[in-house]
């Protein structure tokens, strides 16, 4: 197994997924993005529409004294310029019932990832890399923006609105889901603690008994809660119902008063 892992890393490199992802973006994703967009420009008497067709991306070049030449990453570092390529597209312009074709239209420039397919360094041997002052063991996978090396950091995050079954920091079993409100991600949990069900959220200073939460949503009778979750889970609710009987919270107003005393005001200020 160790030899297999070593062979894989030796042949593919340690950041192969970065390079392959960028190549896939240039080869297919960029074309899909442009082809799904039809730009329209409205004028008093006519409508102009632009449709993109074929897309071509060349190797990295730079303009100097009205002519272009291939640029190396080393030169971009030395001159504080961006290692980028020009994107050329074929356009179909529709206006006033007429169609006009524009071939090899210069759309924009895009930074090139080192060692990607359009990069000058791709699949080159050590002697060539040495001749252009590049390190032969540099894996690439980064960009050169105005002379500085930049990378894209990958972040893994939980899927929104998907239920996960896990244990909290105290070892209590719980189900959690992550929601997003105005770019703020919040974790909601229902946990089983001492045979009783609680709701946990950052907005509250402490765990909230689940029955009180049902009371807040208008379930004033225990029978309504049983019908909502299913009578097969009635035994799971009994300890929570007994605790709520001691708290004597049976109306929505009582639940609102209970919850308002346990709201974290600092969290609300951060959110605002």
C-alpha positions, 0 to 999 in steps of 0.5 A: 500500500505504501509503494502504491501511494508513493508511485501515485504521488511520484507520477501525479504530483502532490497538487495534481487535482489543482492543475486538472481542475484548472485545465477542466475549467479552461477546456469545458467550464469556461465555454459552458459559462459563456455559451449559456449567457446571451448578452442583450443591449437595448436601444430605442429602436433595436435590440443587440444580442451577442452570442459566443461560439468557439473559444481559444486560449493561447499560451502566456504572452506579453505586449512590448512595443506593439508586438507580442512574445511568449513570456516565462514565469521567471520574467513575470516575477522579475518585472512584476507582471501577471502570467496570463493569457489572452482569451479569443472568441468568435462572436455572432452579433444580432441587430435590427434583423442582421447578423454580423460575425466577428472572429478571433475577438479579444475578450479578456485576459486570464491568469494561467496556473503554472504547469497547466496545459496552456503553461509554457512549463507543462510537460517540459524536462529539467534541462528546458526548465533550467534554461528558462531559470525555473526549478525542475521540481516545482510542482506548479499549481499556483498563479503569478499576479503582478510578480507575486505568487498566489494560490487558491486555498480549498475549503471543505464545508458541510452541505447546507440543510443536510442532516448529520448524526454525530456526538457533541463535545460531551459525547451526547448523541445529536442530529445537526444541520447547517443553515445559511442566513445572509452569508452567516452559517449557523449550526442547529442541533437536537441532542439527547442528554440524560434521556431528554431532548434539547435544542442547541443554537448559538442564539441561546445561552444554554440548551433549550428543552425541545418541548418548550420549542414546540410550545413556541411554535404553537403546539400547546397539547402533548397529543399534537406533538405526538401526532407530529413526530409519530406515535412510534417515538412516544417513549423517546418523548416521555422524559422530556414531557415529564420535565416540561410538566415540572416547568409548567410551560404550556402556552406560547407566551410562556415559551416566548418568555422562557426563551427571551431570558436565554437569548445571547444578546452578544450574538445578536449584536454580532449578527447585526 
